[in-house]
Amino acid sequence: MKSLDISFDLDGTLLDNTDPDGRCLNPVVFNLIIMFAKNMKNVSVHFLSARPIHQQQEIANRIGISKHIDGFHVKGGSWKPDIHFDDQHGVELGDKNIIVRMK
């Protein structure tokens, strides 16, 4: 069975851009991460963000989902997921890109 790599952007996708500390979460995206990580055997969940990896890890620890994140990646690197969730319309980081709207 092929594994499916799914990645999520942080700022503007999982985290609210208007919160400088990154503590306000988009509950829909947060629940998607948990659903994919807990309920799908052939899915690996990653962060793909402009933030440095250590900041991504700190955020995952702070919001209690670090055990569900299989990898941390910086935008502009060579790693490419199968599906990427982002808030930027022009983004093409995955084979398939899903654009979310942050309220």
N, CA, C and O atoms as a printed pandas DataFrame, in Angstrom:
     atom_number atom_name residue_name chain_id  residue_number  x_coord  y_coord  z_coord
0              1         N          MET        A               1    0.845   -1.173    0.000
1              2        CA          MET        A               1    0.000    0.000    0.000
2              3         C          MET        A               1    0.892    1.238    0.000
3              4         O          MET        A               1    1.796    1.354    0.827
4              5         N          LYS        A               2    0.639    2.159   -0.923
5              6        CA          LYS        A               2    1.407    3.392   -1.016
6              7         C          LYS        A               2    1.014    4.334    0.115
7              8         O          LYS        A               2   -0.162    4.469    0.453
8              9         N          SER        A               3    2.009    4.974    0.684
9             10        CA          SER        A               3    1.752    5.983    1.707
10            11         C          SER        A               3    1.496    7.324    1.034
11            12         O          SER        A               3    2.108    7.645    0.015
12            13         N          LEU        A               4    0.598    8.091    1.602
13            14        CA          LEU        A               4    0.237    9.398    1.084
14            15         C          LEU        A               4    0.805   10.457    2.022
15            16         O          LEU        A               4    0.486   10.471    3.211
16            17         N          ASP        A               5    1.651   11.347    1.488
17            18        CA          ASP        A               5    2.221   12.438    2.282
18            19         C          ASP        A               5    1.348   13.667    2.149
19            20         O          ASP        A               5    1.138   14.180    1.050
20            21         N          ILE        A               6    0.833   14.141    3.293
21            22        CA          ILE        A               6   -0.002   15.335    3.331
22            23         C          ILE        A               6    0.709   16.375    4.186
23            24         O          ILE        A               6    1.176   16.080    5.287
24            25         N          SER        A               7    0.785   17.604    3.662
25            26        CA          SER        A               7    1.447   18.660    4.430
26            27         C          SER        A               7    0.507   19.841    4.638
27            28         O          SER        A               7   -0.423   20.081    3.867
28            29         N          PHE        A               8    0.792   20.567    5.717
29            30        CA          PHE        A               8    0.013   21.737    6.087
30            31         C          PHE        A               8    0.943   22.915    6.305
31            32         O          PHE        A               8    1.977   22.796    6.963
32            33         N          ASP        A               9    0.560   24.061    5.739
33            34        CA          ASP        A               9    1.236   25.313    6.019
34            35         C          ASP        A               9    0.824   25.760    7.422
35            36         O          ASP        A               9   -0.231   25.363    7.916
36            37         N          LEU        A              10    1.638   26.569    8.049
37            38        CA          LEU        A              10    1.295   27.048    9.387
38            39         C          LEU        A              10    0.608   28.412    9.346
39            40         O          LEU        A              10   -0.579   28.509    9.654
40            41         N          ASP        A              11    1.332   29.461    8.972
41            42        CA          ASP        A              11    0.811   30.824    9.060
42            43         C          ASP        A              11   -0.266   31.082    8.018
43            44         O          ASP        A              11   -0.027   30.986    6.814
44            45         N          GLY        A              12   -1.462   31.412    8.508
45            46        CA          GLY        A              12   -2.592   31.682    7.631
46            47         C          GLY        A              12   -3.399   30.449    7.295
47            48         O          GLY        A              12   -4.507   30.564    6.772
48            49         N          THR        A              13   -2.873   29.274    7.581
49            50        CA          THR        A              13   -3.584   28.028    7.303
50            51         C          THR        A              13   -3.993   27.374    8.623
51            52         O          THR        A              13   -5.179   27.308    8.945
52            53         N          LEU        A              14   -3.012   26.892    9.384
53            54        CA          LEU        A              14   -3.312   26.348   10.710
54            55         C          LEU        A              14   -3.388   27.464   11.745
55            56         O          LEU        A              14   -4.237   27.428   12.636
56            57         N          LEU        A              15   -2.511   28.448   11.634
57            58        CA          LEU        A              15   -2.452   29.555   12.594
58            59         C          LEU        A              15   -3.016   30.825   11.977
59            60         O          LEU        A              15   -2.858   31.067   10.780
60            61         N          ASP        A              16   -3.673   31.632   12.797
61            62        CA          ASP        A              16   -4.233   32.904   12.372
62            63         C          ASP        A              16   -3.104   33.917   12.196
63            64         O          ASP        A              16   -2.321   34.133   13.121
64            65         N          ASN        A              17   -3.011   34.534   11.029
65            66        CA          ASN        A              17   -1.966   35.534   10.756
66            67         C          ASN        A              17   -2.060   36.766   11.643
67            68         O          ASN        A              17   -1.067   37.471   11.821
68            69         N          THR        A              18   -3.235   37.038   12.202
69            70        CA          THR        A              18   -3.392   38.243   13.019
70            71         C          THR        A              18   -2.904   38.033   14.445
71            72         O          THR        A              18   -2.874   38.982   15.228
72            73         N          ASP        A              19   -2.525   36.825   14.794
73            74        CA          ASP        A              19   -2.034   36.506   16.134
74            75         C          ASP        A              19   -0.516   36.360   16.070
75            76         O          ASP        A              19   -0.024   35.337   15.594
76            77         N          PRO        A              20    0.250   37.370   16.544
77            78        CA          PRO        A              20    1.702   37.331   16.400
78            79         C          PRO        A              20    2.368   36.163   17.124
79            80         O          PRO        A              20    3.470   35.763   16.751
80            81         N          ASP        A              21    1.729   35.616   18.138
81            82        CA          ASP        A              21    2.304   34.499   18.872
82            83         C          ASP        A              21    1.906   33.142   18.293
83            84         O          ASP        A              21    2.395   32.106   18.744
84            85         N          GLY        A              22    1.030   33.144   17.306
85            86        CA          GLY        A              22    0.618   31.886   16.676
86            87         C          GLY        A              22   -0.122   30.965   17.620
87            88         O          GLY        A              22    0.104   29.755   17.617
88            89         N          ARG        A              23   -1.003   31.527   18.426
89            90        CA          ARG        A              23   -1.753   30.708   19.382
90            91         C          ARG        A              23   -3.214   30.508   18.982
91            92         O          ARG        A              23   -3.904   29.677   19.573
92            93         N          CYS        A              24   -3.689   31.250   17.999
93            94        CA          CYS        A              24   -5.075   31.141   17.549
94            95         C          CYS        A              24   -5.116   30.171   16.367
95            96         O          CYS        A              24   -4.538   30.439   15.314
96            97         N          LEU        A              25   -5.798   29.053   16.548
97            98        CA          LEU        A              25   -5.830   27.997   15.543
98            99         C          LEU        A              25   -7.088   28.049   14.687
99           100         O          LEU        A              25   -8.146   28.483   15.143
100          101         N          ASN        A              26   -6.960   27.603   13.446
101          102        CA          ASN        A              26   -8.108   27.363   12.594
102          103         C          ASN        A              26   -8.610   25.966   12.976
103          104         O          ASN        A              26   -7.937   24.976   12.688
104          105         N          PRO        A              27   -9.778   25.868   13.619
105          106        CA          PRO        A              27  -10.233   24.560   14.121
106          107         C          PRO        A              27  -10.485   23.537   13.021
107          108         O          PRO        A              27  -10.308   22.340   13.249
108          109         N          VAL        A              28  -10.888   23.974   11.852
109          110        CA          VAL        A              28  -11.141   23.030   10.760
110          111         C          VAL        A              28   -9.836   22.361   10.336
111          112         O          VAL        A              28   -9.789   21.141   10.179
112          113         N          VAL        A              29   -8.782   23.148   10.150
113          114        CA          VAL        A              29   -7.484   22.600    9.740
114          115         C          VAL        A              29   -6.915   21.732   10.859
115          116         O          VAL        A              29   -6.376   20.657   10.598
116          117         N          PHE        A              30   -7.031   22.193   12.098
117          118        CA          PHE        A              30   -6.545   21.410   13.235
118          119         C          PHE        A              30   -7.230   20.041   13.264
119          120         O          PHE        A              30   -6.566   19.021   13.450
120          121         N          ASN        A              31   -8.544   20.014   13.083
121          122        CA          ASN        A              31   -9.283   18.749   13.090
122          123         C          ASN        A              31   -8.912   17.864   11.904
123          124         O          ASN        A              31   -8.909   16.639   12.031
124          125         N          LEU        A              32   -8.600   18.457   10.756
125          126        CA          LEU        A              32   -8.142   17.671    9.607
126          127         C          LEU        A              32   -6.829   16.962    9.930
127          128         O          LEU        A              32   -6.655   15.783    9.622
128          129         N          ILE        A              33   -5.912   17.693   10.553
129          130        CA          ILE        A              33   -4.626   17.094   10.922
130          131         C          ILE        A              33   -4.851   15.894   11.832
131          132         O          ILE        A              33   -4.284   14.825   11.609
132          133         N          ILE        A              34   -5.672   16.070   12.847
133          134        CA          ILE        A              34   -5.948   14.984   13.793
134          135         C          ILE        A              34   -6.635   13.819   13.084
135          136         O          ILE        A              34   -6.291   12.660   13.319
136          137         N          MET        A              35   -7.603   14.119   12.220
137          138        CA          MET        A              35   -8.315   13.056   11.511
138          139         C          MET        A              35   -7.362   12.240   10.636
139          140         O          MET        A              35   -7.367   11.010   10.687
140          141         N          PHE        A              36   -6.547   12.926    9.835
141          142        CA          PHE        A              36   -5.607   12.209    8.973
142          143         C          PHE        A              36   -4.627   11.390    9.804
143          144         O          PHE        A              36   -4.354   10.233    9.484
144          145         N          ALA        A              37   -4.099   11.982   10.864
145          146        CA          ALA        A              37   -3.062   11.323   11.657
146          147         C          ALA        A              37   -3.599   10.119   12.430
147          148         O          ALA        A              37   -2.927    9.091   12.517
148          149         N          LYS        A              38   -4.787   10.235   12.982
149          150        CA          LYS        A              38   -5.305    9.167   13.843
150          151         C          LYS        A              38   -6.083    8.089   13.101
151          152         O          LYS        A              38   -6.095    6.936   13.532
152          153         N          ASN        A              39   -6.728    8.437   12.003
153          154        CA          ASN        A              39   -7.683    7.523   11.384
154          155         C          ASN        A              39   -7.256    6.916   10.051
155          156         O          ASN        A              39   -7.936    6.031    9.530
156          157         N          MET        A              40   -6.152    7.377    9.499
157          158        CA          MET        A              40   -5.739    6.887    8.193
158          159         C          MET        A              40   -4.382    6.192    8.308
159          160         O          MET        A              40   -3.381    6.825    8.646
160          161         N          LYS        A              41   -4.354    4.903    8.029
161          162        CA          LYS        A              41   -3.127    4.123    8.192
162          163         C          LYS        A              41   -2.068    4.454    7.148
163          164         O          LYS        A              41   -0.875    4.391    7.444
164          165         N          ASN        A              42   -2.477    4.802    5.949
165          166        CA          ASN        A              42   -1.510    5.008    4.876
166          167         C          ASN        A              42   -1.201    6.487    4.631
167          168         O          ASN        A              42   -0.747    6.844    3.544
168          169         N          VAL        A              43   -1.437    7.347    5.619
169          170        CA          VAL        A              43   -1.203    8.779    5.482
170          171         C          VAL        A              43   -0.148    9.225    6.485
171          172         O          VAL        A              43   -0.204    8.869    7.662
172          173         N          SER        A              44    0.820   10.016    6.002
173          174        CA          SER        A              44    1.755   10.654    6.921
174          175         C          SER        A              44    1.532   12.160    6.843
175          176         O          SER        A              44    1.388   12.722    5.757
176          177         N          VAL        A              45    1.507   12.803    8.005
177          178        CA          VAL        A              45    1.175   14.218    8.125
178          179         C          VAL        A              45    2.449   15.013    8.408
179          180         O          VAL        A              45    3.248   14.653    9.273
180          181         N          HIS        A              46    2.618   16.101    7.658
181          182        CA          HIS        A              46    3.821   16.924    7.762
182          183         C          HIS        A              46    3.449   18.393    7.852
183          184         O          HIS        A              46    2.355   18.789    7.452
184          185         N          PHE        A              47    4.365   19.201    8.380
185          186        CA          PHE        A              47    4.282   20.652    8.269
186          187         C          PHE        A              47    5.228   21.067    7.161
187          188         O          PHE        A              47    6.347   20.560    7.076
188          189         N          LEU        A              48    4.790   21.985    6.311
189          190        CA          LEU        A              48    5.619   22.571    5.257
190          191         C          LEU        A              48    5.375   24.070    5.334
191          192         O          LEU        A              48    4.338   24.563    4.891
192          193         N          SER        A              49    6.333   24.788    5.895
193          194        CA          SER        A              49    6.136   26.183    6.250
194          195         C          SER        A              49    7.389   26.997    5.947
195          196         O          SER        A              49    8.475   26.443    5.773
196          197         N          ALA        A              50    7.228   28.309    5.887
197          198        CA          ALA        A              50    8.380   29.203    5.754
198          199         C          ALA        A              50    9.123   29.334    7.090
199          200         O          ALA        A              50   10.262   29.800    7.128
200          201         N          ARG        A              51    8.481   28.926    8.165
201          202        CA          ARG        A              51    9.134   28.981    9.483
202          203         C          ARG        A              51   10.258   27.950    9.562
203          204         O          ARG        A              51   10.174   26.889    8.944
204          205         N          PRO        A              52   11.312   28.260   10.324
205          206        CA          PRO        A              52   12.371   27.264   10.543
206          207         C          PRO        A              52   11.806   26.024   11.247
207          208         O          PRO        A              52   10.793   26.096   11.943
208          209         N          ILE        A              53   12.471   24.909   11.055
209          210        CA          ILE        A              53   11.990   23.639   11.603
210          211         C          ILE        A              53   11.834   23.694   13.114
211          212         O          ILE        A              53   10.857   23.159   13.637
212          213         N          HIS        A              54   12.763   24.324   13.840
213          214        CA          HIS        A              54   12.645   24.360   15.300
214          215         C          HIS        A              54   11.387   25.121   15.737
215          216         O          HIS        A              54   10.786   24.771   16.752
216          217         N          GLN        A              55   10.980   26.151   14.995
217          218        CA          GLN        A              55    9.739   26.857   15.330
218          219         C          GLN        A              55    8.517   25.990   15.028
219          220         O          GLN        A              55    7.542   26.009   15.778
220          221         N          GLN        A              56    8.566   25.238   13.940
221          222        CA          GLN        A              56    7.472   24.326   13.616
222          223         C          GLN        A              56    7.306   23.289   14.729
223          224         O          GLN        A              56    6.189   22.983   15.145
224          225         N          GLN        A              57    8.423   22.757   15.200
225          226        CA          GLN        A              57    8.386   21.763   16.275
226          227         C          GLN        A              57    7.847   22.364   17.569
227          228         O          GLN        A              57    7.083   21.714   18.282
228          229         N          GLU        A              58    8.237   23.598   17.876
229          230        CA          GLU        A              58    7.727   24.280   19.075
230          231         C          GLU        A              58    6.214   24.454   18.997
231          232         O          GLU        A              58    5.513   24.243   19.987
232          233         N          ILE        A              59    5.709   24.835   17.830
233          234        CA          ILE        A              59    4.264   25.016   17.658
234          235         C          ILE        A              59    3.546   23.677   17.823
235          236         O          ILE        A              59    2.533   23.600   18.517
236          237         N          ALA        A              60    4.061   22.628   17.192
237          238        CA          ALA        A              60    3.441   21.302   17.320
238          239         C          ALA        A              60    3.411   20.859   18.776
239          240         O          ALA        A              60    2.413   20.298   19.229
240          241         N          ASN        A              61    4.488   21.101   19.513
241          242        CA          ASN        A              61    4.526   20.761   20.938
242          243         C          ASN        A              61    3.528   21.586   21.731
243          244         O          ASN        A              61    2.814   21.050   22.579
244          245         N          ARG        A              62    3.471   22.883   21.464
245          246        CA          ARG        A              62    2.607   23.790   22.220
246          247         C          ARG        A              62    1.134   23.446   22.044
247          248         O          ARG        A              62    0.357   23.535   22.995
248          249         N          ILE        A              63    0.743   23.051   20.823
249          250        CA          ILE        A              63   -0.677   22.755   20.599
250          251         C          ILE        A              63   -1.002   21.270   20.785
251          252         O          ILE        A              63   -2.142   20.847   20.595
252          253         N          GLY        A              64    0.004   20.491   21.155
253          254        CA          GLY        A              64   -0.230   19.102   21.553
254          255         C          GLY        A              64   -0.386   18.108   20.425
255          256         O          GLY        A              64   -1.036   17.079   20.604
256          257         N          ILE        A              65    0.196   18.386   19.258
257          258        CA          ILE        A              65    0.042   17.437   18.151
258          259         C          ILE        A              65    1.383   16.913   17.637
259          260         O          ILE        A              65    1.429   16.295   16.573
260          261         N          SER        A              66    2.454   17.140   18.355
261          262        CA          SER        A              66    3.775   16.731   17.852
262          263         C          SER        A              66    3.846   15.229   17.574
263          264         O          SER        A              66    4.540   14.812   16.646
264          265         N          LYS        A              67    3.147   14.414   18.356
265          266        CA          LYS        A              67    3.196   12.969   18.131
266          267         C          LYS        A              67    2.478   12.561   16.837
267          268         O          LYS        A              67    2.640   11.438   16.361
268          269         N          HIS        A              68    1.687   13.477   16.275
269          270        CA          HIS        A              68    0.949   13.185   15.049
270          271         C          HIS        A              68    1.645   13.707   13.790
271          272         O          HIS        A              68    1.205   13.424   12.676
272          273         N          ILE        A              69    2.722   14.462   13.965
273          274        CA          ILE        A              69    3.418   15.056   12.820
274          275         C          ILE        A              69    4.620   14.186   12.467
275          276         O          ILE        A              69    5.500   13.964   13.298
276          277         N          ASP        A              70    4.649   13.700   11.243
277          278        CA          ASP        A              70    5.704   12.781   10.797
278          279         C          ASP        A              70    6.937   13.493   10.250
279          280         O          ASP        A              70    7.999   12.882   10.131
280          281         N          GLY        A              71    6.812   14.773    9.919
281          282        CA          GLY        A              71    7.966   15.487    9.393
282          283         C          GLY        A              71    7.747   16.983    9.376
283          284         O          GLY        A              71    6.616   17.466    9.340
284          285         N          PHE        A              72    8.845   17.701    9.402
285          286        CA          PHE        A              72    8.842   19.163    9.382
286          287         C          PHE        A              72    9.732   19.598    8.224
287          288         O          PHE        A              72   10.871   19.147    8.107
288          289         N          HIS        A              73    9.209   20.477    7.366
289          290        CA          HIS        A              73    9.935   20.872    6.166
290          291         C          HIS        A              73    9.800   22.372    5.952
291          292         O          HIS        A              73    8.795   22.975    6.328
292          293         N          VAL        A              74   10.823   22.970    5.345
293          294        CA          VAL        A              74   10.819   24.400    5.058
294          295         C          VAL        A              74   10.500   24.603    3.579
295          296         O          VAL        A              74   11.047   23.921    2.713
296          297         N          LYS        A              75    9.602   25.557    3.305
297          298        CA          LYS        A              75    9.260   25.879    1.924
298          299         C          LYS        A              75   10.528   26.272    1.174
299          300         O          LYS        A              75   11.397   26.954    1.716
300          301         N          GLY        A              76   10.622   25.842   -0.049
301          302        CA          GLY        A              76   11.795   26.126   -0.860
302          303         C          GLY        A              76   12.777   24.967   -0.898
303          304         O          GLY        A              76   13.729   24.975   -1.678
304          305         N          GLY        A              77   12.542   23.968   -0.049
305          306        CA          GLY        A              77   13.398   22.779   -0.047
306          307         C          GLY        A              77   12.985   21.823   -1.156
307          308         O          GLY        A              77   12.110   22.131   -1.965
308          309         N          SER        A              78   13.621   20.668   -1.183
309          310        CA          SER        A              78   13.365   19.713   -2.268
310          311         C          SER        A              78   12.216   18.743   -1.967
311          312         O          SER        A              78   11.727   18.081   -2.882
312          313         N          TRP        A              79   11.776   18.645   -0.714
313          314        CA          TRP        A              79   10.712   17.703   -0.364
314          315         C          TRP        A              79    9.381   18.174   -0.937
315          316         O          TRP        A              79    9.062   19.362   -0.889
316          317         N          LYS        A              80    8.606   17.237   -1.481
317          318        CA          LYS        A              80    7.317   17.569   -2.084
318          319         C          LYS        A              80    6.265   16.556   -1.640
319          320         O          LYS        A              80    6.438   15.354   -1.843
320          321         N          PRO        A              81    5.169   17.036   -1.031
321          322        CA          PRO        A              81    4.109   16.131   -0.599
322          323         C          PRO        A              81    3.178   15.759   -1.756
323          324         O          PRO        A              81    3.236   16.339   -2.840
324          325         N          ASP        A              82    2.327   14.779   -1.488
325          326        CA          ASP        A              82    1.287   14.429   -2.458
326          327         C          ASP        A              82    0.171   15.480   -2.446
327          328         O          ASP        A              82   -0.333   15.879   -3.496
328          329         N          ILE        A              83   -0.202   15.919   -1.244
329          330        CA          ILE        A              83   -1.251   16.929   -1.071
330          331         C          ILE        A              83   -0.742   17.972   -0.094
331          332         O          ILE        A              83   -0.196   17.635    0.956
332          333         N          HIS        A              84   -0.924   19.252   -0.444
333          334        CA          HIS        A              84   -0.503   20.336    0.444
334          335         C          HIS        A              84   -1.673   21.283    0.688
335          336         O          HIS        A              84   -2.363   21.681   -0.251
336          337         N          PHE        A              85   -1.896   21.645    1.962
337          338        CA          PHE        A              85   -2.921   22.609    2.354
338          339         C          PHE        A              85   -2.236   23.938    2.648
339          340         O          PHE        A              85   -1.283   23.989    3.425
340          341         N          ASP        A              86   -2.720   25.016    2.029
341          342        CA          ASP        A              86   -2.108   26.334    2.200
342          343         C          ASP        A              86   -3.189   27.396    2.053
343          344         O          ASP        A              86   -4.274   27.121    1.541
344          345         N          ASP        A              87   -2.888   28.610    2.504
345          346        CA          ASP        A              87   -3.836   29.718    2.354
346          347         C          ASP        A              87   -3.489   30.608    1.161
347          348         O          ASP        A              87   -4.261   31.504    0.821
348          349         N          GLN        A              88   -2.353   30.380    0.529
349          350        CA          GLN        A              88   -1.907   31.200   -0.596
350          351         C          GLN        A              88   -2.388   30.585   -1.919
351          352         O          GLN        A              88   -2.145   29.410   -2.193
352          353         N          HIS        A              89   -3.066   31.390   -2.722
353          354        CA          HIS        A              89   -3.647   30.879   -3.969
354          355         C          HIS        A              89   -2.609   30.441   -4.988
355          356         O          HIS        A              89   -2.849   29.493   -5.736
356          357         N          GLY        A              90   -1.464   31.106   -5.037
357          358        CA          GLY        A              90   -0.479   30.782   -6.055
358          359         C          GLY        A              90    0.458   29.653   -5.690
359          360         O          GLY        A              90    1.396   29.363   -6.433
360          361         N          VAL        A              91    0.223   29.018   -4.570
361          362        CA          VAL        A              91    1.147   27.997   -4.077
362          363         C          VAL        A              91    0.978   26.700   -4.849
363          364         O          VAL        A              91   -0.142   26.254   -5.096
364          365         N          GLU        A              92    2.094   26.100   -5.228
365          366        CA          GLU        A              92    2.071   24.790   -5.874
366          367         C          GLU        A              92    3.206   23.968   -5.297
367          368         O          GLU        A              92    4.190   23.680   -5.978
368          369         N          LEU        A              93    3.064   23.598   -4.048
369          370        CA          LEU        A              93    4.116   22.870   -3.347
370          371         C          LEU        A              93    3.908   21.366   -3.369
371          372         O          LEU        A              93    4.857   20.604   -3.186
372          373         N          GLY        A              94    2.675   20.934   -3.592
373          374        CA          GLY        A              94    2.378   19.505   -3.637
374          375         C          GLY        A              94    1.920   19.093   -5.020
375          376         O          GLY        A              94    1.712   19.932   -5.896
376          377         N          ASP        A              95    1.764   17.788   -5.209
377          378        CA          ASP        A              95    1.189   17.312   -6.470
378          379         C          ASP        A              95   -0.231   17.856   -6.620
379          380         O          ASP        A              95   -0.657   18.211   -7.719
380          381         N          LYS        A              96   -0.951   17.918   -5.508
381          382        CA          LYS        A              96   -2.282   18.535   -5.437
382          383         C          LYS        A              96   -2.222   19.578   -4.323
383          384         O          LYS        A              96   -1.652   19.323   -3.262
384          385         N          ASN        A              97   -2.804   20.742   -4.563
385          386        CA          ASN        A              97   -2.773   21.823   -3.582
386          387         C          ASN        A              97   -4.192   22.235   -3.243
387          388         O          ASN        A              97   -4.994   22.528   -4.129
388          389         N          ILE        A              98   -4.495   22.257   -1.958
389          390        CA          ILE        A              98   -5.824   22.627   -1.488
390          391         C          ILE        A              98   -5.678   23.963   -0.754
391          392         O          ILE        A              98   -4.886   24.091    0.180
392          393         N          ILE        A              99   -6.452   24.941   -1.192
393          394        CA          ILE        A              99   -6.373   26.276   -0.628
394          395         C          ILE        A              99   -7.487   26.434    0.402
395          396         O          ILE        A              99   -8.658   26.190    0.113
396          397         N          VAL        A             100   -7.103   26.844    1.608
397          398        CA          VAL        A             100   -8.064   27.074    2.681
398          399         C          VAL        A             100   -8.253   28.569    2.869
399          400         O          VAL        A             100   -7.390   29.369    2.509
400          401         N          ARG        A             101   -9.381   28.927    3.432
401          402        CA          ARG        A             101   -9.670   30.331    3.703
402          403         C          ARG        A             101   -9.670   30.528    5.209
403          404         O          ARG        A             101  -10.419   29.873    5.933
404          405         N          MET        A             102   -8.832   31.425    5.666
405          406        CA          MET        A             102   -8.749   31.708    7.098
406          407         C          MET        A             102   -9.722   32.831    7.406
407          408         O          MET        A             102   -9.771   33.825    6.681
408          409         N          LYS        A             103  -10.500   32.685    8.476
409          410        CA          LYS        A             103  -11.457   33.723    8.876
410          411         C          LYS        A             103  -10.766   34.757    9.727
411          412         O          LYS        A             103  -11.398   35.718   10.167
